[in-house]
Amino acid sequence: MKKAKLSVSKDAVIAAIDKRLYGSFIEHIGRAVYGGIYQPGHPSADGDGFRKDVITLVKDLRVPIIRYPGGNFVSGYNWEDGVGPVAQRPARLDLAWRCTEPNHVGIGEFARWCGKVDAEVMMAVNLGTRGVQDALNLLEYCNHQGGSLYSDLRISHGAREPYKFKTWCLGNELDGKWQTAYKTAHEYGRLADQTARAMRMFDPSLELVACGSSSPAMATFPEWEAVVLDNCYDSVDYISLHQYFAKNKDDDTPNFLAKNMEMERFIKTVAATCDYIKAKQRGKKTMKLSFDEWNVWFHSGAALDDTMKNRPWQVAPPIVEDVYTFEDALLVGLVLISLLKNCDRVRMACLAQLVNVIAPIMTSEDGGAWAQTIYHPFMHVSNYGRGVALQPLLKSTKHDTKDFTDVNDVEAVAVWDEEHGALTVFAVNRDQNEPAGLDIDLRDFEKYLLAEHIVMTKESCEGGHVVSRADDASAATQTLPPASWNVLRFVFTDLSSLLGHENNLASMLPNFRPYGTFNF
């Protein structure tokens, strides 16, 4: 059996976790909006045309913030097309995905949907084909109380109260030539600075995100970050990171399951670049990171290319609808562990995307909605990963892969929710053949007992469920099955109250919440 030891201490805190680390993303692409969150006439549709089956699945994920409306889409988007009476809105050609956008859903509808799923909006402005004035007009429309041109226009559209969006993305991936009206780093950095300073004249408390590199594979990375931030370091709060993880045809599972290590290198490099500019400019603040696009994405690339080339200008064609495997779910779990380990710098993140398009949630246009494999680790971490992340002192047996060396057989991190007396360990056993024994040193948590061990394996996925079991609370070592995602939940309890009830431990633990009820 492979072995690992995790030691956690209340004093070894990485950072308090910003709940926005568990954000997501809805772009006007494929069936993400039409046939995804919005489908009037569907049996589950509510009075606004939004699918209630999707709303239920999203609410169970507890997604606190959702980025909108793009993505590549935003670099050619005129926000005015998506407001006012729906019957009067124009259909437009979207160059990003070579589709026709009917504009039945716009700012008002999306804000209403976010209210239904208890999420904030991370609003993106078009800094591709548009600029400072259009960003200011949009900000006025969304956030001003009334008595001005654009705020009164919003009121005339039925939204008396402003939306009060606080987090704004200053464009999207403008380092990439696939982007409508892409920019050089100098061009974008200056435009981002001008836009940010103008938006702060309206509201200094806005949180603004500048575009970082589209991926660490870009030839301009990390020079792009350095040049952009040299222009706008004092006027923005975050710089973005985007990364998708692919498994090539000749790739193997061990190498694939080590790819979260690429993410960690990406984060460290961007943080170092930010700190260099801070030192260069004698700055006082530390730049925060927004990892506002990440996911596994490789199953559907050829189909996307075929649709865009041979069948363009459709409305909401079914593109980029990756069907996820158990291996994908394991990597998503590993990526979430990496985000938690770096939550002192990465304060926000967005799983891209949320419905139908490389998404944890899928729908049938004439049927129901369901959760993919990647839904489960994201749900576990979003629900149980609230509080502070603890520095993981982890010792594990290791292995090498084609692209990585010294890969831990077991990867793990712990989150402590002091308010609710809960300690949660998220762990992955990367080994496909052998179980691993995980010894968790809880000397700082002497009155915490194991209440539940949630296990996700390939067999449980094929069976259509995730296993939840209560292991021996007194065991020093917990067994992680081969190739498994694990959630170990410890809760604080007065040990004297358990005497005589050892066989019914879960019911005796005052803070125990069984899997499936998320009411922290």
N, C-alpha and C positions, 0 to 999 in steps of 0.2 A: 504493500500500500504506500502511495506517495504521502508525504507528510508536510504539514505547514503549521506554523505557530503565529498567532496574531495577538499582540499585546496592545491594550488600549488604556489610556489615562485621561482622566477628566482635565488634567492640566495641559495636555498636548493637543490644543485646539488649532485646527487649520484656520477656520473662520466660521462665523455664523452663515448659514446657507440662505441666500436670497431665494425665495420661493420661485422667482422667475427663471431659475436654472432649469425648471421643468416646463418651459414654454414650448409652443409649437408654431405652425405656419400654415396659412391658407393663401394660395395664389390662384389667380384666374388662369388655370391651366387644366386641360383635360376635364375630368369629371369631379374635380375637387369642390367646385361651387355648384354647378348645374348637374343634378343627379347625385350630388354628394350631400352637402349640407342643405341644399335648397331644391325642392322638387314639388311644386304645387300639383295637387291631384293625386299624389301618392297616398296610399291608405294611412300612412303614419304622419302625414303632413299636418302641421298645426294651422291656425288661421292666417299666419304670415307666410305659409308655404315651406316652412322649415321642417325637416324630417325629425320626428320625435325619437325614433329609434337611434339616430345618430347622436342627438343631444344627450340621451341617456349614457351612451358609451363614452362620449367626451367628458361628461360630468364625473364619471367614475375615474377618469384619468387625473382629475383635479388640475387641469392645465390653467395656470394663472394668467398667462399672457399669450396672445396669438398675433404673429406678424402678418401684415396685410398691406396692399394687394399683390405684392411681389417683392422679390423675385424678378426674373428677366422681364416679366410683364410690365412692371412699373416704369421701366425706362422709356416706354412709349405711350404711357397712359395719361389721358386727359380726365382728371377726376370729375370735371363738370358733366361728363357724359353719363355718370352714374348717380346723379341726383335729380330730384324733381319727379313729376308724374312718369311712371314707368312707360306708359304708352307713347310718350313724347321723346324717349331717350333714343339716341341713334345707335345703330349697329356699326361697329368699327372693325377694321382688319388689325389683328394683333400680329405684328411682325416677329415677336419673340418666338411664338410657338406656331405661327402660320395658321391661326384659327380665326374664326369670326366671333367677336365678343358682342353679345346682345345687350349688355349693360342692364339686365333685369335686377342684378344685385350690385349695389354700390355702397357708399360709406354708411348711409342711414340704415340700410338693411343689415350690413355686417355688424354695425354697432349694436343693433337690436339682437342679433343672434348671439353675440358675445355676452350680452346680458343674460340670455337664457342658459348659457353654459358657465356662468360665473367667471368670466375671463376679461382681462383688460385688452385693449387694442394697442399693438405696437405698429404705429402708422408709418408707412414709407412714402417719401416724396419723390417725384420724378426729377432727377438731376441729369437725365440723359438728353431728351429732346426739349426739356423745359429748364427753368432756373429759379432765381431768388423770388421774383414777384409771384410766380405761380405757387411756390411753397407758402408764401405769406398769405395769399388768398385762401388756400386750403386751410391753413392754421386759423385764420379768422372765421371761416365757415364752421370749423369744428369746435372751436374753443371760446369764441367771444360770446358774451351774454346776449347782446342785442344792440340795436341802434346804429349799425353800420351796414354797408352794402351786403357783404357776404354772410354776416350773422343773421341779418333780416331775411336773406334768401333761405337760409336753413330753417328759420321759423316758418316761412311760407310753405316749406316742404313738410311741415307737421312736427318738427322737433323743436319744441319751445325751449328746452334746456340744452345748454351746450354739452358736447360729448366729453370734454375735458381729457382728451388724450394727453398723457404725460411723456410717453416714450416715442421718439421719432427717428427713423432711419433716413439718413441723408443719401438717398439713392441706393443702387444695388450693383455690385460686381462691375464697376466701371473701368476696371483694369483689363477686362476681357473683350476681344474684338467681336465676340458673338453678341455683345450688348448693343442695343440701339444707341448710337451716339456715345460710344466709349470715349474715354479721356486718357491723356497722359497723367502721370502722378502729379505733376505741377499744376496742370489744368484742373484736375479734380480737387486737389488740396486747397487751391485758392477758392474754387466755387463752394466747397464745403464750408470753408471759413466764413465766406461772405454770407452764405445761407444761414449758418448757425448764429452768427452775430445779429443778423436781422431778426431771426425768430426769437432770440433772447430779448430784443427790444420790446417784443410783445409780452413775453413771459420768461423771466430769468430762471425760473425753476424747472424748465423743460429738461428732460434727459435726452441727449442727442448722440447718435451713433454714426460714426464715419465709416466708410467702406474700407475694409482691409483687403488683402489678396483673396481672390476667388478660390484659391487652394494653395498649399505649400509647393505644388508642382509648377506654379507659374514661373516663367523665366525671370520675372521682375521681383519675385519674392526674395528677401524681405525689404529690398530697396523701396518698393512701393510704400510700405508702411512708414519708412523713415522720411521719405519726401512728403507724403501726405501729412503726417503729423508735424513735420517742420513748419507746415503752413497753418495748421488748425489745432495745435495741441491745446491751447488755452481756451478754445471755444467749443470743444466737444467733450463728452464724458466717457465715451466708449469707442473702441475700434472693433470692427467685426472680423470674425473668422468663419470660413466656410470649408467643409470637407465632407466628401462622400467616400465610402469604402467599398471597393470592388474586389471580387474574386475572379482572377483571370482563368482562362480555360486550363492552363497548365498549373494553376495554383493548387495548394493542398490545404486541408483544414487547419493543421497546426499553424501554418503561416498566416492564414486568414484570421485566426483567433488571436494573433499577436498584433493586429493592425491598430489597436487602440494605443499602442506605443508610438505610432506615427503621430497620433493626435497630441500626445503629451509632449513630443518634441516640437510640434507646431506651436503649442501654447507657450512653451518655454522660450522659443525663438521670438515670437511676437512680443511677449512680456519684456524680454531683454532689449528689443528694438525700442519699445515704448520708454523704457528706463534710460536708454541712451539719449533719446530726444529730451527727456525730462532733465537729464544732467546737462546736455548741450545748451538748453534754454534757461538753465537755473530755475526750473519749475518747482512748484510746491506740491501740486497734486500728483497722485499716482494714477495713470491711465487704467481704466477698467476694460475688460474684454467681454464682448458679446459674441458667443459662438452661435450665431443666429441661423445657420443652416448646417445640419449634420444628419447623416443616416447611412444605411447600406443602400447602394443603388448600382445594380449592374444587370439585373435579369431582363430588362425591357428595352435596352438601348437600340437594338436593331429595329424593333417595331416602331419606336419613336421616329427614327430617321426615315423609315418607309412612309409613315403617315404624313410627315411634314413635307417630304419630297413629292410623293405621288398622289396624295389626297388632301391637299391644303384647303383652308378656309371653311372647314366644318365648324359647327357649333358644338362645343364640349365633346370632342371625340374621346374614346377610351384609350388614352395614351399614358405611358409610364406607370402602369398598374402592376408593379412588381408583386409576385406571389412569394411571400417570405417563408424561408425554411427555419428549422430549429437552429442551425448554425448561425443564421442571421440574428436570431434572438439572443444567442450567447454573445455575439459581438456587440449588440446593442447594450446588453448588460455590462459588458466590459467598458464600453464607452462611457456609460453613466458612472461607473466607478472612477474612471479617469477624470470626469468632470467634477465629481465630489472631491477628489484628491487635489484639485486645482481651484477650488471654489473661492480661495482668497483673491484670485485675479479674475477668473471667469464668473461674473455675477449674473449673467443672463445667458440662456441658450434656447434654441428652438429646434426641436425634432422636425425635420422637413420631409414630408408634410403630414397632414393630419387625417385627411379622408381621401381614399381612392388613389391618389397620386403618391407613389412610394410612401405608403401610409400604414399606420397600425389598424385603421378602420376601413372596411370595404363595404360597398353597398351593391345591391342589385336594383336596377331601376324598376323592375316589376316584382321585387321580393323584399327581403329583409336586409339588415345590416349585421356585420359580424366583426369579431376581433381577429387579427392576424397574430402570428407567433410573437412578433416584436411588441405587441400591445402589453403583454404580461410583465416583462421586466420594467418597462417604462411606468406602468401603473404601480408596481410595487415601490419603486424608488420615489416616485412623485408623492405617494401616500405616506410612506414610512420614512422618507429621507428628509424630514423637517427637523430643524434644530441646529446643532453645530456638528461639523465634520471633524472627526478626531484623526490626528496623524497616525497612520497605520504603521506600527513597528512589526513588519511582516518578514518572517523567515520561511522560505519555501524551497523545495527541490526545484530544479530548473531544467530547461531544455533549449536547444537552438533550432531555428527554422531557416528556410532559404534566405530570408531577408533580415532576421532578427537573432540576436544572441542573448543569452541569460534571461530567457522568458520564464517567468514564474509559472509553475504548474498550477498553483492556486493564487488567484488575485482576489483581494478583499479590501474593504474599507468599512468603518463603523460610523454611525450617526447617533448622537445622543440628544434626546428630547427631554431635557430636565423637567420642563413644566409638567409633562405627563408621565414622568418616571419610566421612560422607555429607551432602550438601547437596541439598535438594529444593526446587524452585520450583513452586508451584501457580499456574496462570494461566488466565484466561478471556479470550478475545477476544469481546466483546459484539457486534461488528459482524457482521450477517448476510450481508453481501455481499462484503466485502473481507478478504483475509488481513492479518495484522498482523506486522510485524517486531519481535521483542522482543530488544533488545540487553541482555545481562546482564553487568554489570561485576563481575568476580570477582577484582579485584586482591588482595583479602585471602585468596583461595582459589586461589593460583597453581598448586598441584599437583593441583587438582581438574579432572577431565575429564568431559565429558558421556558417560554410559553408556547412557542410555535416554531416549526421549521418548515418553510414553504420550499418545495423542490420542483424544478422544471427540468425534465429530461426529454430526449427525443421520443421515448415510449409514451410519456404522458401527453406530449403534443399530439402524437398520432391518435391517442385515445380521446382527444378533444377536451382535456382538462389539465389543470395544474394541481399537483398533489400537495396537500397541507397535512402535516402530521406534528404531533407533540412528541419530541424525543425525550430521552432520559435527562431530566433537568440537572441531575447530579453528576453526569458524565463530564470528565475533563475534556474529552475529545469528541467532536461531532463528525460523522461520516458524510462526506460529500460524494454522491454517486459519480461515475465517470461522465465526463462532458455534461455538466449540470450547472444550472443557475440556482442559487440558494439564498433564501432570506431567513436569517436567524433572529428571532425577536425575543429580547429579554425584557422583563418588567420588574420594577421595584416592588417588593412586598415585605411585610413583616413576617419573618420565618415562623414565629410562634403561632401565627394564625393557621398554618398549614398542618399542624400536628393532627394526625388521624385522618387527613384528607389527601394523602400522597397519591392515591389512584385517580383523583379528580382534580389534578393540579390546575388545569386551565380555568375551571369555574371558580376556583378560589383566588385567583390573581385579580386584584382590584382593577388593574389597568389593561387587562387582556382584551383585545378586540379581535374576534375571529376574522379570517380572510373573507373579504367581501363586504365588510361594513367599515366605512371610512368616515368616521365622525369625530376626528381629533378636534 
